[in-house]
């Protein structure tokens, strides 16, 4: 196999030329203000613009460069053994309603792509959740029984299915979907421009006072309705969202293969490494192209991206006969305590503030679902899915609440572990150009990065500006990452992913050498 052609760049990003948008220079106003320009923000903007509303979209970075770009883009109502879980923890009516909501979102994507002639490689496929170990068959049988009870179009097959590797059972859910998310959303951007939607990049929301949003640059935007679609809600203190999610990180790998799965199947492993596997339309390669995803872990379980991708490669090579590695990337997802998303009113004090988050790795369907729900709420219409996914719903059983309560404890555990680590002294850290590390500066811990261009050292505060958790250095992405709530900062200390809204304090230091050739000493 060859080396990666693209490290932490997805196939979707590399195969679509997206437009650029200006930044916002002056105070302004709008009817609906959407903060966040991934699939959630753009689809909410689309639905509201189609209602004839004046809409503005703000993006802190560039449009469609966040989580939406790093996805498997499987449009699935089959989301692991979810329906037996919902039936057990809530009731069968809720489980059936969630299935219908996901199917409605898939139908919506298909309908919109046809309406606007968007060529986004959309196709219907059957979802297949497969087991490799006999011990897992009973669990699939339980989920299959729930499918039957809920009248879900699916069934359990125990004979060998049309797969390029051996399994012991396969639970099929029919009439699911796949697409190229950025081709689809580039088409949506064209519609938004035709509708007069204003889109601005590099504008970060910092706070809200009444019906006015304040940006980090000090600009004020008055609104009648606010939709927070920033993956992790940037106003999280007001809604207590920082304690609502667990942060999951997972990995993606795109390869060419001579033994792909059937084009009408989209796969998800129930046991073993639990890989997702799907085909990709890629006319630039003679051999079929396949995307593998998986090896998820919680953010507080810090893992090296290179090591995780190597594990993913080894597992993928056991499934299919792979040749060229094309792309590798990392994704970050918000997981909720009851495995249902948070879509609806941001808090119980404001009827004009809305939120969509906590999609449990299924942001393609739930991002679209959020636009269907929120557009109804703004129009004053009832939506049959809203109560089920409301952020203010009853969260359920004691076991769920116990899991919910562990989030701050896990954050404390991360802090305790970091306090016990030994870090090199800031004056003794030997870094190559483009490298970073956590270092000791007297009694304080700092982040140290050696700039490739100037050869200067950038020293940043090692505490996340969100809630003060210690940051870890991510060499592959050259970012400072928060294991508690998922905030990320580039090597210059600028926020690139929330919930943090404030940049890190940064100092620029020169380097001079001591008598020991490899030991740099820092000075102003």
RODO-2510 file (C-alpha; in nm, 4 decimals, decimal comma):
residues 524
     n   res          X          Y          Z
     1     x     0,0000     0,0000     0,0000
     2     x     0,1102     0,3543    -0,0656
     3     x     0,1418     0,6322     0,1892
     4     x    -0,1550     0,8580     0,2548
     5     x    -0,2024     1,1156    -0,0171
     6     x    -0,4027     1,3358     0,2196
     7     x    -0,3711     1,3415     0,5972
     8     x    -0,6830     1,4549     0,7839
     9     x    -0,8537     1,5693     0,4649
    10     x    -1,1671     1,3858     0,3638
    11     x    -1,2610     1,2629     0,0180
    12     x    -1,5616     1,4949     0,0279
    13     x    -1,3527     1,8066     0,0864
    14     x    -1,0948     1,7187    -0,1771
    15     x    -1,3469     1,6537    -0,4559
    16     x    -1,5610     1,9693    -0,4356
    17     x    -1,4685     2,3334    -0,4950
    18     x    -1,6717     2,5356    -0,2495
    19     x    -1,7352     2,9105    -0,2763
    20     x    -1,5812     3,1565    -0,0325
    21     x    -1,7770     3,4211     0,1524
    22     x    -1,6831     3,7581     0,3040
    23     x    -1,6455     3,8368     0,6698
    24     x    -1,8896     4,0721     0,8441
    25     x    -1,7613     4,4258     0,8890
    26     x    -2,0509     4,6225     1,0419
    27     x    -2,3461     4,5953     1,2782
    28     x    -2,6543     4,4605     1,1046
    29     x    -2,9895     4,2886     1,1529
    30     x    -3,1871     3,9988     1,0102
    31     x    -3,5091     3,8077     1,0633
    32     x    -3,3430     3,4697     1,1261
    33     x    -2,9795     3,4366     1,2325
    34     x    -2,8251     3,0909     1,1877
    35     x    -2,4909     3,0354     1,3619
    36     x    -2,2939     2,7518     1,2053
    37     x    -2,2537     2,6522     0,8399
    38     x    -2,2393     2,2735     0,8406
    39     x    -2,5268     2,0580     0,7191
    40     x    -2,7400     2,1626     1,0188
    41     x    -2,6979     2,5355     0,9702
    42     x    -2,7308     2,5316     0,5923
    43     x    -3,0371     2,3081     0,5921
    44     x    -3,2076     2,5272     0,8526
    45     x    -3,1227     2,8303     0,6409
    46     x    -3,2648     2,6522     0,3356
    47     x    -3,5971     2,5582     0,4954
    48     x    -3,6456     2,9063     0,6402
    49     x    -3,5471     3,0821     0,3165
    50     x    -3,7969     2,8638     0,1315
    51     x    -4,0600     3,0019     0,3698
    52     x    -3,9698     3,3477     0,2395
    53     x    -3,7807     3,4605     0,5494
    54     x    -3,4774     3,6881     0,5556
    55     x    -3,1905     3,4658     0,6725
    56     x    -2,8274     3,5276     0,7630
    57     x    -2,5679     3,2547     0,8262
    58     x    -2,2489     3,3015     1,0280
    59     x    -1,9541     3,0604     1,0225
    60     x    -1,6563     3,0913     1,2571
    61     x    -1,4180     2,9301     1,0068
    62     x    -1,4967     2,8445     0,6448
    63     x    -1,8250     2,7020     0,5264
    64     x    -1,8424     2,3198     0,5362
    65     x    -1,4982     2,2599     0,6886
    66     x    -1,6120     2,1148     1,0226
    67     x    -1,7765     1,7874     1,1191
    68     x    -1,9897     1,7775     0,8022
    69     x    -1,6721     1,7386     0,5951
    70     x    -1,5420     1,4490     0,8070
    71     x    -1,8254     1,1997     0,7913
    72     x    -1,9068     0,8627     0,6414
    73     x    -2,2172     1,0308     0,4896
    74     x    -2,4327     0,7248     0,5445
    75     x    -2,8013     0,8183     0,5589
    76     x    -2,9172     0,5611     0,8083
    77     x    -3,2211     0,5016     1,0246
    78     x    -3,0312     0,1884     1,1274
    79     x    -2,8070     0,3273     1,4004
    80     x    -2,6755     0,0265     1,5876
    81     x    -2,9084    -0,1680     1,8217
    82     x    -3,0963     0,1546     1,8922
    83     x    -3,4592     0,0496     1,8631
    84     x    -3,4432    -0,2174     2,1323
    85     x    -3,2725     0,0425     2,3548
    86     x    -3,5402     0,3085     2,2981
    87     x    -3,8196     0,0533     2,3390
    88     x    -3,6710    -0,0635     2,6675
    89     x    -3,5804     0,2753     2,8131
    90     x    -3,8874     0,4623     2,6867
    91     x    -4,1534     0,2811     2,4834
    92     x    -4,2190     0,1278     2,1440
    93     x    -4,4137     0,4307     2,0239
    94     x    -4,1054     0,6500     2,0720
    95     x    -3,8859     0,3953     1,8957
    96     x    -4,1198     0,3825     1,5977
    97     x    -4,1422     0,7623     1,5860
    98     x    -3,7636     0,7958     1,5801
    99     x    -3,7425     0,5477     1,2918
   100     x    -4,0006     0,7507     1,1023
   101     x    -3,8092     1,0737     1,1693
   102     x    -3,4912     0,9314     1,0214
   103     x    -3,6689     0,7913     0,7164
   104     x    -3,8378     1,1297     0,6681
   105     x    -3,4954     1,2983     0,6710
   106     x    -3,3620     1,0572     0,4067
   107     x    -3,6690     1,1230     0,1941
   108     x    -3,6159     1,4971     0,2387
   109     x    -3,2599     1,4805     0,1040
   110     x    -3,3722     1,2778    -0,1948
   111     x    -3,6635     1,5129    -0,2634
   112     x    -3,4537     1,8294    -0,2381
   113     x    -3,1774     1,6922    -0,4601
   114     x    -3,4365     1,6093    -0,7260
   115     x    -3,6192     1,9409    -0,6904
   116     x    -3,3033     2,1447    -0,7496
   117     x    -3,1273     1,8962    -0,9825
   118     x    -2,8369     1,8515    -0,7402
   119     x    -2,6031     1,5739    -0,8580
   120     x    -2,4799     1,4452    -0,5217
   121     x    -2,4388     1,0710    -0,5909
   122     x    -2,7506     0,9985    -0,3864
   123     x    -2,8595     0,6372    -0,3980
   124     x    -3,0783     0,4035    -0,1995
   125     x    -2,8989     0,1181    -0,0261
   126     x    -2,9826    -0,1439     0,2341
   127     x    -2,8241    -0,0934     0,5744
   128     x    -2,6573    -0,4096     0,7092
   129     x    -2,5544    -0,4518     1,0731
   130     x    -2,3455    -0,7684     1,0803
   131     x    -2,2044    -0,9910     1,3537
   132     x    -1,8793    -1,1860     1,3304
   133     x    -1,9103    -1,3789     1,6574
   134     x    -2,1775    -1,6338     1,7500
   135     x    -2,2094    -1,4709     2,0926
   136     x    -2,3551    -1,1609     1,9263
   137     x    -2,6369    -1,3356     1,7394
   138     x    -2,8803    -1,3180     2,0313
   139     x    -2,8445    -0,9408     2,0476
   140     x    -2,9186    -0,9103     1,6762
   141     x    -3,2178    -1,1406     1,7229
   142     x    -3,3528    -0,9075     1,9939
   143     x    -3,3156    -0,6058     1,7658
   144     x    -3,4757    -0,7978     1,4785
   145     x    -3,7748    -0,8797     1,7019
   146     x    -3,8162    -0,5064     1,7708
   147     x    -3,8026    -0,4414     1,3944
   148     x    -4,0925    -0,6849     1,3592
   149     x    -4,2884    -0,5275     1,6464
   150     x    -4,2386    -0,1777     1,5055
   151     x    -4,3110    -0,2790     1,1460
   152     x    -3,9637    -0,1674     1,0354
   153     x    -3,8730    -0,2792     0,6856
   154     x    -3,5930    -0,5197     0,7736
   155     x    -3,5038    -0,8746     0,8715
   156     x    -3,2340    -1,0976     1,0201
   157     x    -3,0379    -1,3260     0,7870
   158     x    -2,8186    -1,6029     0,9285
   159     x    -2,6921    -1,7458     0,6020
   160     x    -2,3830    -1,5862     0,4485
   161     x    -2,4899    -1,2609     0,2838
   162     x    -2,3383    -1,0930    -0,0202
   163     x    -2,0333    -0,9602     0,1664
   164     x    -1,6597    -0,9836     0,0858
   165     x    -1,5868    -1,1340     0,4311
   166     x    -1,7414    -1,3958     0,6580
   167     x    -2,0166    -1,3172     0,9070
   168     x    -2,2505    -1,5238     1,1251
   169     x    -2,5617    -1,3019     1,0971
   170     x    -2,6776    -0,9847     0,9267
   171     x    -2,9613    -0,7559     1,0306
   172     x    -3,0866    -0,5721     0,7233
   173     x    -3,2799    -0,2419     0,7218
   174     x    -3,4001    -0,1625     0,3743
   175     x    -3,4349     0,1603     0,1797
   176     x    -3,1580     0,3601     0,3464
   177     x    -2,9301     0,6045     0,1645
   178     x    -2,5829     0,7333     0,0822
   179     x    -2,4638     1,0525    -0,0850
   180     x    -2,1781     1,2971    -0,1315
   181     x    -2,2576     1,5525     0,1399
   182     x    -2,0555     1,8433     0,0034
   183     x    -2,1898     1,8043    -0,3501
   184     x    -2,5382     1,8174    -0,1996
   185     x    -2,4627     2,1174     0,0192
   186     x    -2,2838     2,3041    -0,2591
   187     x    -2,6154     2,2791    -0,4424
   188     x    -2,7924     2,4088    -0,1311
   189     x    -2,5507     2,7037    -0,1178
   190     x    -2,6523     2,7905    -0,4735
   191     x    -3,0193     2,7910    -0,3734
   192     x    -2,9425     3,0073    -0,0678
   193     x    -2,7650     3,2624    -0,2831
   194     x    -3,0639     3,2721    -0,5216
   195     x    -3,2904     3,3322    -0,2204
   196     x    -3,0771     3,6237    -0,1025
   197     x    -2,9426     3,4522     0,2112
   198     x    -2,6410     3,6383     0,3479
   199     x    -2,3491     3,4105     0,4384
   200     x    -2,0401     3,5275     0,6268
   201     x    -1,7223     3,3393     0,7134
   202     x    -1,4689     3,3943     0,9938
   203     x    -1,7331     3,5448     1,2231
   204     x    -1,7543     3,3867     1,5669
   205     x    -2,0546     3,4319     1,7919
   206     x    -1,9516     3,5140     2,1459
   207     x    -2,2700     3,5857     2,3380
   208     x    -2,6322     3,6969     2,3186
   209     x    -2,7971     3,9879     2,4967
   210     x    -3,1720     3,9990     2,4410
   211     x    -3,2234     3,9722     2,0662
   212     x    -2,8708     4,0773     1,9760
   213     x    -2,5758     3,8499     1,9081
   214     x    -2,2296     3,9834     1,9831
   215     x    -1,9342     3,8507     1,7840
   216     x    -1,5763     3,8093     1,9013
   217     x    -1,4905     4,1095     1,6848
   218     x    -1,7424     4,3296     1,8687
   219     x    -2,0045     4,3384     1,5931
   220     x    -2,3739     4,3352     1,6898
   221     x    -2,6415     4,1501     1,4933
   222     x    -3,0068     4,2004     1,5825
   223     x    -3,2396     3,9079     1,5109
   224     x    -3,5990     3,7973     1,5526
   225     x    -3,5077     3,4264     1,5666
   226     x    -3,1752     3,2601     1,6474
   227     x    -3,0732     2,9075     1,5419
   228     x    -2,7613     2,7713     1,7148
   229     x    -2,6179     2,5085     1,4795
   230     x    -2,2544     2,5076     1,5905
   231     x    -2,2076     2,1324     1,6517
   232     x    -2,1463     2,2065     2,0219
   233     x    -2,3779     2,4939     2,1273
   234     x    -2,1635     2,8022     2,1824
   235     x    -2,4123     2,9407     2,4398
   236     x    -2,3781     2,6224     2,6427
   237     x    -2,3746     2,7803     2,9905
   238     x    -2,7237     2,9212     2,9420
   239     x    -2,8597     2,5795     2,8472
   240     x    -2,6271     2,3708     3,0656
   241     x    -2,5175     2,1891     2,7492
   242     x    -2,1559     2,1476     2,8640
   243     x    -2,2783     1,8708     3,0951
   244     x    -2,5131     1,7133     2,8403
   245     x    -2,2763     1,5508     2,5935
   246     x    -1,9971     1,3018     2,5871
   247     x    -1,7428     1,3725     2,3133
   248     x    -1,6608     1,0789     2,0844
   249     x    -1,3714     1,0775     1,8392
   250     x    -1,3582     0,8364     1,5476
   251     x    -1,1547     0,7880     1,2320
   252     x    -1,2063     0,7468     0,8595
   253     x    -1,0009     0,5825     0,5869
   254     x    -1,0622     0,5864     0,2101
   255     x    -0,8951     0,3195    -0,0035
   256     x    -0,9158     0,1540    -0,3402
   257     x    -1,0032    -0,2146    -0,3290
   258     x    -1,0484    -0,5089    -0,5618
   259     x    -1,3109    -0,6720    -0,3358
   260     x    -1,5689    -0,4045    -0,2511
   261     x    -1,9059    -0,4717    -0,0871
   262     x    -2,2064    -0,4777    -0,3153
   263     x    -2,3036    -0,1259    -0,4261
   264     x    -2,6542    -0,1670    -0,2841
   265     x    -2,5248    -0,2311     0,0709
   266     x    -2,3945    -0,0038     0,3471
   267     x    -2,2320    -0,1934     0,6341
   268     x    -2,1899    -0,1493     1,0065
   269     x    -2,0122    -0,4006     1,2287
   270     x    -2,2007    -0,4945     1,5457
   271     x    -1,9018    -0,6604     1,7151
   272     x    -1,5270    -0,6890     1,6667
   273     x    -1,3797    -0,3555     1,5557
   274     x    -1,7311    -0,2394     1,4587
   275     x    -1,6310    -0,0792     1,1307
   276     x    -1,8689     0,1042     0,9012
   277     x    -1,8044     0,0375     0,5322
   278     x    -1,9531     0,2020     0,2244
   279     x    -1,8749     0,2456    -0,1443
   280     x    -1,7862     0,5869    -0,2873
   281     x    -1,8484     0,7079    -0,6420
   282     x    -1,4979     0,7948    -0,7621
   283     x    -1,4504     0,8036    -1,1417
   284     x    -1,0854     0,9124    -1,1009
   285     x    -0,9844     0,5594    -0,9983
   286     x    -1,0094     0,2398    -1,1992
   287     x    -1,0554     0,0253    -0,8893
   288     x    -1,3613     0,0733    -0,6655
   289     x    -1,3238     0,3201    -0,3776
   290     x    -1,4411     0,2292    -0,0272
   291     x    -1,4646     0,4296     0,2947
   292     x    -1,4049     0,2651     0,6336
   293     x    -1,4968     0,4365     0,9595
   294     x    -1,4696     0,3439     1,3233
   295     x    -1,2411     0,2914     1,6250
   296     x    -1,4337     0,5529     1,8212
   297     x    -1,3294     0,6505     2,1730
   298     x    -1,4276     0,9187     2,4201
   299     x    -1,2263     1,2400     2,4173
   300     x    -1,0915     1,1816     2,7675
   301     x    -0,9402     0,8538     2,6408
   302     x    -0,6634     1,0300     2,4509
   303     x    -0,5388     0,8343     2,1491
   304     x    -0,2758     0,9108     1,8880
   305     x    -0,4375     0,9727     1,5491
   306     x    -0,1580     0,8029     1,3551
   307     x    -0,1839     0,4946     1,5745
   308     x    -0,5622     0,4805     1,5415
   309     x    -0,5452     0,5129     1,1638
   310     x    -0,2913     0,2336     1,1470
   311     x    -0,5258     0,0107     1,3488
   312     x    -0,8104     0,1080     1,1181
   313     x    -0,5966     0,0164     0,8171
   314     x    -0,5167    -0,3256     0,9638
   315     x    -0,8829    -0,3979     1,0350
   316     x    -0,9879    -0,2714     0,6908
   317     x    -0,7323    -0,4961     0,5234
   318     x    -0,8957    -0,7932     0,6963
   319     x    -1,2302    -0,7059     0,5358
   320     x    -1,1334    -0,6311     0,1768
   321     x    -0,8285    -0,6580    -0,0485
   322     x    -0,7109    -0,2977    -0,0409
   323     x    -0,4495    -0,1248    -0,2532
   324     x    -0,4077     0,2528    -0,2461
   325     x    -0,4805     0,4605     0,0632
   326     x    -0,6297     0,7878    -0,0537
   327     x    -0,7588     0,9815     0,2479
   328     x    -0,7524     0,9659     0,6267
   329     x    -0,9416     1,1877     0,8673
   330     x    -1,0757     1,2242     1,2200
   331     x    -1,4287     1,3104     1,3278
   332     x    -1,5696     1,4413     1,6560
   333     x    -1,9276     1,3753     1,7641
   334     x    -2,1540     1,4673     2,0564
   335     x    -2,3187     1,1695     2,2279
   336     x    -2,6346     1,2131     2,4374
   337     x    -2,7400     1,0116     2,7391
   338     x    -3,0493     0,8568     2,5760
   339     x    -2,9069     0,8352     2,2215
   340     x    -3,1595     1,0871     2,0872
   341     x    -3,0596     1,4282     1,9482
   342     x    -3,1296     1,7682     2,1018
   343     x    -3,3481     1,9669     1,8624
   344     x    -3,5851     2,2476     1,9573
   345     x    -3,5995     2,5466     2,1885
   346     x    -3,2564     2,6412     2,3226
   347     x    -3,3909     2,7056     2,6707
   348     x    -3,7274     2,7437     2,8378
   349     x    -3,7017     3,1230     2,8727
   350     x    -3,6862     3,2268     2,5080
   351     x    -3,9338     3,1258     2,2390
   352     x    -3,7138     3,2640     1,9611
   353     x    -3,3907     3,0723     2,0306
   354     x    -3,3374     2,7246     1,8885
   355     x    -3,0668     2,4596     1,9008
   356     x    -2,9722     2,1433     1,7132
   357     x    -2,6927     1,9237     1,8481
   358     x    -2,6071     1,5870     2,0027
   359     x    -2,6526     1,3780     1,6902
   360     x    -2,4774     1,0608     1,8167
   361     x    -2,2753     1,0161     1,4928
   362     x    -2,5814     1,0508     1,2689
   363     x    -2,5607     1,4181     1,1839
   364     x    -2,6579     1,3777     0,8196
   365     x    -3,0127     1,2654     0,8968
   366     x    -3,0518     1,4585     1,2222
   367     x    -2,9112     1,7800     1,0766
   368     x    -3,1822     1,7637     0,8098
   369     x    -3,4439     1,6600     1,0679
   370     x    -3,3577     1,9689     1,2736
   371     x    -3,4433     2,1930     0,9783
   372     x    -3,7822     2,0249     0,9430
   373     x    -3,8592     2,0726     1,3138
   374     x    -3,7208     2,4228     1,3714
   375     x    -3,8801     2,5686     1,0589
   376     x    -4,2151     2,4401     1,1863
   377     x    -4,1590     2,5881     1,5332
   378     x    -4,0683     2,9295     1,3904
   379     x    -4,3773     2,9193     1,1694
   380     x    -4,5938     2,8376     1,4711
   381     x    -4,6771     2,4900     1,3415
   382     x    -4,6766     2,1671     1,5386
   383     x    -4,4151     1,9072     1,4521
   384     x    -4,4786     1,5461     1,5449
   385     x    -4,1106     1,4783     1,6190
   386     x    -4,0392     1,7776     1,8409
   387     x    -4,1387     1,6450     2,1829
   388     x    -3,9314     1,3302     2,1274
   389     x    -3,6078     1,5203     2,0605
   390     x    -3,6684     1,8363     2,2650
   391     x    -3,3598     1,9319     2,4694
   392     x    -3,5962     1,9703     2,7664
   393     x    -3,7510     1,6239     2,7510
   394     x    -3,7369     1,3874     3,0449
   395     x    -3,4050     1,2065     3,0084
   396     x    -3,5313     0,8722     3,1386
   397     x    -3,4109     0,5979     3,3659
   398     x    -3,1825     0,6092     3,6668
   399     x    -2,9168     0,4239     3,4693
   400     x    -2,9262     0,6960     3,2049
   401     x    -2,9080     0,9725     3,4629
   402     x    -2,6176     0,7970     3,6324
   403     x    -2,4318     0,7915     3,3027
   404     x    -2,5225     1,1581     3,2514
   405     x    -2,3718     1,2459     3,5904
   406     x    -2,0364     1,0856     3,5070
   407     x    -1,9438     1,3565     3,2555
   408     x    -1,7948     1,6034     3,5090
   409     x    -1,6290     1,3158     3,6957
   410     x    -1,4543     1,2023     3,3794
   411     x    -1,3355     1,5591     3,3227
   412     x    -1,1913     1,5648     3,6743
   413     x    -1,0202     1,2330     3,6042
   414     x    -0,8524     1,3789     3,2974
   415     x    -0,7316     1,6755     3,5025
   416     x    -0,5939     1,4514     3,7764
   417     x    -0,4056     1,2408     3,5215
   418     x    -0,2571     1,5501     3,3556
   419     x    -0,1445     1,6896     3,6918
   420     x     0,0572     1,3723     3,7569
   421     x     0,2388     1,3827     3,4245
   422     x     0,5968     1,5022     3,4038
   423     x     0,6469     1,7644     3,1358
   424     x     0,9808     1,8985     3,0086
   425     x     1,0937     2,2397     3,1259
   426     x     1,0131     2,5119     2,8752
   427     x     1,3853     2,5947     2,8457
   428     x     1,4819     2,2337     2,7805
   429     x     1,2162     2,1229     2,5349
   430     x     1,3800     2,0260     2,2075
   431     x     1,1280     2,0740     1,9263
   432     x     1,1738     2,0485     1,5530
   433     x     1,0042     2,3011     1,3264
   434     x     0,6309     2,2295     1,3145
   435     x     0,6279     2,0413     1,6452
   436     x     0,4483     2,1256     1,9691
   437     x     0,4390     1,9970     2,3259
   438     x     0,3020     2,0690     2,6716
   439     x     0,5858     2,2078     2,8866
   440     x     0,6478     2,3232     3,2418
   441     x     0,7030     2,6964     3,2934
   442     x     0,7782     2,7371     3,6624
   443     x     0,4624     2,6300     3,8456
   444     x     0,2509     2,6631     3,5302
   445     x     0,1964     2,4357     3,2316
   446     x     0,2120     2,5968     2,8896
   447     x     0,1782     2,4913     2,5295
   448     x     0,4908     2,5345     2,3196
   449     x     0,5043     2,5295     1,9382
   450     x     0,8003     2,5897     1,7076
   451     x     0,6898     2,7815     1,3995
   452     x     0,8019     2,6378     1,0664
   453     x     0,8411     2,9725     0,8904
   454     x     0,9891     3,2072     1,1485
   455     x     1,1535     2,9421     1,3694
   456     x     1,0090     3,1364     1,6631
   457     x     0,8338     2,9716     1,9549
   458     x     0,4655     3,0308     2,0240
   459     x     0,3782     2,9883     2,3915
   460     x     0,0069     2,9495     2,4672
   461     x    -0,1914     2,9163     2,7859
   462     x    -0,2556     2,5447     2,8422
   463     x    -0,6066     2,5977     2,9830
   464     x    -0,9150     2,5803     2,7614
   465     x    -1,0977     2,9126     2,7594
   466     x    -1,4308     2,7295     2,7924
   467     x    -1,4064     2,5769     3,1410
   468     x    -1,0342     2,5639     3,2133
   469     x    -0,9533     2,2016     3,1298
   470     x    -0,5919     2,1191     3,0423
   471     x    -0,5220     2,1025     2,6696
   472     x    -0,3375     1,8254     2,4879
   473     x    -0,1179     1,8706     2,1824
   474     x    -0,2364     1,6971     1,8647
   475     x     0,0692     1,6694     1,6399
   476     x    -0,1186     1,5282     1,3405
   477     x    -0,3583     1,8250     1,3207
   478     x    -0,1200     2,0707     1,4916
   479     x    -0,3949     2,1704     1,7317
   480     x    -0,4486     2,2115     2,1047
   481     x    -0,7420     1,9849     2,1975
   482     x    -0,9656     1,9869     2,5051
   483     x    -1,0480     1,6321     2,6258
   484     x    -1,3378     1,7541     2,8430
   485     x    -1,5807     1,9212     2,6015
   486     x    -1,4118     1,8988     2,2625
   487     x    -1,2891     2,2558     2,2032
   488     x    -0,9957     2,2819     1,9646
   489     x    -0,7433     2,5596     1,8978
   490     x    -0,4873     2,5898     1,6193
   491     x    -0,1172     2,6204     1,7008
   492     x    -0,1558     2,9983     1,7128
   493     x    -0,4170     2,9641     1,9886
   494     x    -0,7201     3,0566     1,7741
   495     x    -1,0479     2,8712     1,8345
   496     x    -1,1308     2,6348     1,5478
   497     x    -1,4030     2,4320     1,7224
   498     x    -1,6265     2,5165     2,0191
   499     x    -1,7779     2,5333     2,2699
   500     x    -1,4895     2,7711     2,3492
   501     x    -1,5349     3,1180     2,1987
   502     x    -1,2203     3,2895     2,3330
   503     x    -0,8737     3,2381     2,1830
   504     x    -0,5821     3,1278     2,3979
   505     x    -0,3347     3,3836     2,5293
   506     x    -0,0181     3,3582     2,3206
   507     x     0,3367     3,4922     2,3480
   508     x     0,6058     3,4877     2,0802
   509     x     0,9516     3,3966     2,2049
   510     x     1,2883     3,3971     2,0315
   511     x     1,5285     3,1051     2,0595
   512     x     1,8914     3,1092     2,1644
   513     x     2,1091     2,8055     2,2289
   514     x     2,2896     2,7118     2,5493
   515     x     2,6204     2,5265     2,5646
   516     x     2,4263     2,2052     2,5106
   517     x     2,3711     2,2005     2,1361
   518     x     2,0177     2,0568     2,1395
   519     x     1,8752     2,2479     2,4336
   520     x     1,6926     2,5713     2,3421
   521     x     1,6470     2,8496     2,5935
   522     x     1,3598     3,0874     2,5412
   523     x     1,3738     3,4615     2,5802
   524     x     1,1534     3,7503     2,4785
***
